[in-house]
């Protein structure tokens, strides 16, 4: 599994291009050959997938029963606006205008690595996500991860 790490402050140039930071590019093995895919995130953000990760995700979607309306709706929503990205000779990618507008990205942004993909956020929106983190992070960690070890130990 691809494991990406880091948070990178970036800016779009006048043409809507994003310079992929060198430390991130080093983690994206074969990105020049295979490419990337960008789509809408679950919040008002974008998600960039290495092509291999995107292909694995789409393979999981293909297993859904498309005779069920909720599955069709999810697949449509998930793939809406998805576009391939390729690095140019200078190491930049062009974010599609419609996707940048959806996420409210026009200038300063943050690339936030999340396991095997990269979330793309307007910088102000991203920073506001963490306004209440000190108060809520411990409770969230307990809720999400607190019983994990008990389940592993109990075999449940």
C-alpha positions in Angstrom: 0.0 0.0 0.0 1.2 3.5 -0.8 1.9 5.4 2.3 2.1 9.2 1.8 3.1 11.6 4.6 3.2 15.3 5.0 1.4 18.6 4.7 2.4 21.1 2.1 1.4 24.8 1.8 1.2 25.7 -1.9 -0.1 28.3 -4.3 -1.8 28.0 -7.7 -0.2 30.1 -10.4 -2.2 32.4 -12.7 -3.1 29.5 -15.0 -4.4 27.3 -12.2 -1.3 25.1 -12.1 0.1 23.6 -8.9 3.8 22.9 -8.4 4.0 19.4 -6.7 6.5 19.8 -3.8 9.7 17.9 -4.2 9.3 16.0 -0.9 5.8 14.8 -2.0 6.9 14.0 -5.6 9.6 11.7 -4.2 6.9 9.7 -2.4 4.8 9.4 -5.6 6.7 6.5 -7.2 6.1 6.2 -11.0 3.8 9.3 -11.0 5.4 10.6 -14.2 4.7 7.3 -16.0 1.3 6.4 -14.4 -0.2 9.8 -13.6 -2.7 10.9 -11.0 -6.5 11.3 -10.8 -8.3 14.1 -9.0 -11.9 14.2 -7.9 -14.2 15.8 -5.4 -13.7 15.0 -1.8 -16.5 14.2 0.7 -16.1 17.7 2.1 -15.5 20.9 0.2 -12.1 19.7 -0.9 -10.4 17.7 -3.7 -8.6 14.4 -3.5 -5.6 13.4 -5.6 -5.0 9.7 -6.1 -2.0 8.0 -7.5 -3.4 6.2 -10.6 -2.8 2.8 -9.1 -4.8 3.7 -6.0 -7.6 5.2 -8.1 -7.7 1.9 -10.2 -8.0 -0.1 -6.9 -10.8 2.2 -5.7 -12.7 1.9 -9.0 -12.3 -1.8 -8.9 -14.1 -1.8 -5.5 -16.9 0.4 -6.9 -17.3 -2.0 -9.8 -18.3 -4.7 -7.3 -21.3 -2.8 -6.2 -24.7 -3.9 -7.4 -25.7 -1.3 -9.9 -29.3 -2.4 -9.8 -29.5 -0.6 -6.4 -30.3 3.1 -6.6 -28.1 4.1 -3.7 -25.1 2.4 -5.3 -25.7 4.2 -8.6 -26.1 7.5 -6.8 -22.9 6.9 -4.8 -20.8 5.9 -7.9 -22.1 9.0 -9.8 -21.3 11.3 -6.9 -17.9 9.8 -6.3 -16.8 9.9 -9.9 -18.3 13.3 -10.7 -15.7 15.6 -12.1 -12.9 13.0 -11.8 -10.0 13.9 -14.2 -6.6 12.5 -14.9 -3.6 14.7 -14.0 -0.2 14.6 -15.5 2.9 16.4 -14.4 4.4 18.8 -16.9 8.2 19.1 -17.5 8.4 21.6 -14.6 6.6 19.3 -12.1 3.2 21.1 -12.2 -0.3 19.8 -12.5 -3.2 21.7 -13.8 -6.2 21.6 -11.5 -9.5 21.6 -13.5 -11.2 24.9 -13.0 -14.6 23.3 -12.1 -13.0 21.2 -9.4 -11.0 24.2 -8.0 -14.2 26.2 -7.9 -16.1 23.4 -6.1 -13.4 23.3 -3.4 -13.1 27.1 -3.2 -9.5 27.0 -4.2 -8.1 30.1 -6.0 -4.8 30.9 -4.5 -3.3 29.4 -1.3 -3.9 25.8 -0.7 -2.8 22.8 1.4 -1.9 19.4 0.2 -2.6 17.0 3.1 -1.5 13.5 2.7 -4.0 11.0 4.0 -2.7 7.4 3.9 -2.6 6.6 0.2 -4.1 9.8 -1.2 -3.7 13.6 -1.0 -6.5 16.0 0.1 -6.4 19.4 -1.6 -7.9 22.2 0.5 -8.2 25.9 0.4 -5.8 27.0 3.1 -8.4 28.9 5.2 -10.9 26.1 5.0 -8.2 23.6 6.0 -7.0 25.7 8.9 -10.6 26.1 10.2 -11.0 22.3 10.4 -8.6 22.3 13.3 -10.0 25.2 15.3 -11.4 22.9 18.0 -8.9 20.1 17.8 -7.4 20.3 21.2 -10.8 19.9 22.9 -12.2 17.2 20.6 -9.2 15.2 19.4 -8.8 13.0 22.5 -12.6 12.2 22.5 -12.5 11.4 18.8 -9.4 9.2 19.2 -11.2 7.3 22.0 -14.3 6.8 20.0 -12.6 5.7 16.8 -9.6 3.8 18.1 -10.3 3.2 21.8 -11.8 -0.2 21.5 -9.5 -1.3 18.7 -7.1 -3.1 21.0 -9.9 -4.8 23.0 -11.4 -6.2 19.8 -8.0 -7.4 18.6 -7.3 -9.1 22.0 -10.7 -10.6 22.3 -10.7 -11.8 18.7 -14.0 -9.9 18.0 
